Amino acid sequence: MKYSTVRGMRDFLPEKAELKRWVEQVCEKWFKAYGFVPLQTPAVEEFKLLAKKGSGGEAIKDEIYYFKDKSGRELGLRFDLTVPTARVVAENQQLGRPFKRYQIGRVYRYDRPQKQRYREFTQADIDVFGVSGIEAEFELLAISVRILQELGIEFKIRVNNRKLLEDIALESGVKKDKVKNAFRAIDKLDKIGWEGVEEELKKEKIPIEFMQTVKKNNASCLSNCRGAEEIEELFSLLKEQKLNKFVELDLTLARGLEYYTGTVFEIASENGPSIGGGGRYDKLIEAYGGQATPAIGISFGVDRLVDVLQGKKLESSLKIFIIPLGDKAGKEAIGIAEELRSKGINVETDLIGRGISKNIAYADRKGIQLVGILGEDELKKKEITVKDLKTGKQKSVSLKKLSEFLKQ
């Protein structure tokens, strides 16, 4: 009987796993550069937390992995990293302010699997708690730019403000109890287009003036709306730091989760899918039983980033592959490799006694630039022949000076 991965989930074979790990390392590097600290939370949470109003709502049961344990407790797999983190902050009031945390972990959603949409995926997530000023928004956007530039991805960040969008809705004649429905309709724009949005609005008996206003995407006539000043201040700060060219206002951006209260972000690769997003959720900590705490976060879809970067070749972490010729050389190679590793040099040696050509082909496939050939002549001279697979050049190096040579 053959076995395969569960529907909507996938294996990462070594080359892709290496790429995924590199993406995570780049994210972590820039998170730390701005003073964020790590946090870990369980993959399993109480269903009442995940279904709480302001999290996902009772309807979330159909969209997540929901189950009962042997004691009959209702549980679910986390669908994002924000809800568990908000629980942590609500439970731990001793955490200093601002509390800036990052988390890189797997989350689960029971969506219909399709291209670049999986039921298990990894998020790289950062949140700031205790800062109500626009400086927090700026840091999250600046970090996003730094990460995507290092990854080499062409991108654009769209920004909006939920307060601004709500005022536009109310001024367009949308009834207060229909505002969320209007947001949900606009949030489907990328999937159903303007005609589809118009049909959704008509079905909900929502004035299409709302759609017409956001479609114009003209913020200059909305200065009397809440959130407009925040948007203006944010773009002013971005301009001062020469980051405004990466960010644009998009009044159609609503984001689906109910807990957002102010600024919202969406990041997309050029001509590609969404690769990140987030926003401000100033009421969530209080809703979870904590003190009133302003909060904002942004999350990157690591799997989406890996898909965008598919085909990118990374430099091997291995500095050299040692090819011993004969039993005596095999034992010597083990000692040489161990000494190099103790000095911080990553080394692999041939373990199955292949010939030179097969070993060179193996090293080349793994992206290892240098091979070290250790035969009888080399052992007599206490040397190793080092060949550069990129240039084809080779030279003899004293075993005593091998570590110095490899560190050049």
ABEGO torsion letter per residue (X at the ends): XBBBBBBGBBBBBAAAAAAAAAAAAAAAAAAAAAGBBBBBBBABBBAAAAABBGBAEAAAAAABBBBBBAAGBBBBBBABAAAAAAAAAAABAABBOBBBBBBBBBBBBBBBBBBGBBABBBBBBBBBBGBABAAAAAAAAAAAAAAAAAAGBBBBBBBBBAAAAAAAAAAAGBBAAAAAAAAAAAAAAAAAEAAAAAAAAAAAGBBAAAAAAAAAGBAAAAAABBGAAAAAAAAAAAAAAGAAAABBBBAABAEABAABABBBBBBBBBGBBBABEEEBBAAAAAAAGBBBBBBBBBBBBAAAAAAAABGBBBBBABABBBBBBEAAAAAAAAAAAAAAAAAGBBBBBBAAGBBAAAAAAAAAAAGBABBBBBBAAAAAAGBBBBBBAAAGBBBBBBAAAAAAAAAX
